[in-house]
C-alpha cells in the first residue's frame, strides 16, 4: 500500500506541473481565436478593447491560456445571466402563457 501512495503522489505532482505549464502557456492570436471559435480580427478587437490581457513579443501579441479561459468563463456567465433576464421578461409579459395559435393571430 505505501507504494501506491507514492505513485499517486507522483501522479498528483506531475498533473499539477502540467496544469501550471498549460495555464502559463502563451498563445498566438490565431490559436486564441480558434479556442474561442471567433475570427482572429474579432479577437484582436477584444484585445484592443482590453477585454483580454495580452503581452507583446516584438510586434506580435501573445495571450496567456489562463487569461483566455477566464474571459471565456466570464462570457459564459454573462450569456447565462442575459438569457435568464430575457426568460423572466418573457414570462412577465405572458409569452409563455399564450399558445402558438394566439401569437400567430397577433
N, C-alpha and C positions, 0 to 999 in steps of 0.2 A: 504493500500500500504506500509506503514512503516514496517509491519510485514513481508512482502515478502522480503524487503531489508535486514532485519535481518537474515532471513532464508538463503537467497542467500549468504550473507556474511559468515555465519557459514559454509555453504557448501564449499565455496571457501577456507576458512581457514583449514577445515578438509581435503580437497583434497591436499592442499599444504603440510600438515602434513604427509599424506600418501605417497606423492611423495618423501619427504625427507627421510622417513623410507626406501622406496624402493631403492632409489639411494645409500644410505649408507649401505644397506644390504650386508653382506659378504656371498659369495657362496663357496661351495666346488669345487674342480677341476672337479668332475663328473657333478655337476649341471651346471657349466660354459660350459663344453664341450657339454652338452645336448642343452643348449641355442644356441650355435654356430653351432650345428649339425656337430661336429667333434669328433674324438676319444679323450679319456682322454690323451692318450700318445701324440697325436699331440698338445693338449692344453698345456701339461707340457713342451713340446719343445718350444712353443711360450713364455711361462713364463720364461724359462731359457735363451731365446734369448733377453728378455727384451721388447718384443712386447706388453705385457700386464703387468701392475704393479700388484704386489701381496704382501701380508704380510704372515708371518709365525706365526702360533699358535701352539706352541710346534714343532712337526715335520711335521705338516700339512700346506699346502698352502691354503690361502683364497683370493678370488678375489672379489673386490667391484663390485656390479652390475653396477654402474656408469662407471667404467673403462672398463668393458666388452662391454657396449653399445657404448662407444667412439671408441673402437677398431673395433667393428662391422661396425660402420658408416664410419670409415677411410678405411676399407677394401672394402666397397661398392663403395666409391668414386674412389679408385684406380682401381677397376674392371671396372667401367664405363669409366674411362679415357683410360684404355688399350683397351677396345672394340672400343672406338672412334678412337684411333690411328690405330687399325687394319682395321677398316672400311675405314678410309681415305687412308691408304696404298693400300688396295684392289681396291679402286676407281681409284687411281692414276695409278695403274698397269693395269687397264682396265678389271678387273674380273667382274665388274658389267655390263659392256657393252657387253661382249661376251655372246652368247647364250649357252644353255646347250649342243647343238649339237657340237658347236665349241670347247668347253672344252673337250668333250669326245674324239674328234679326236686327240687332242694333247697329 
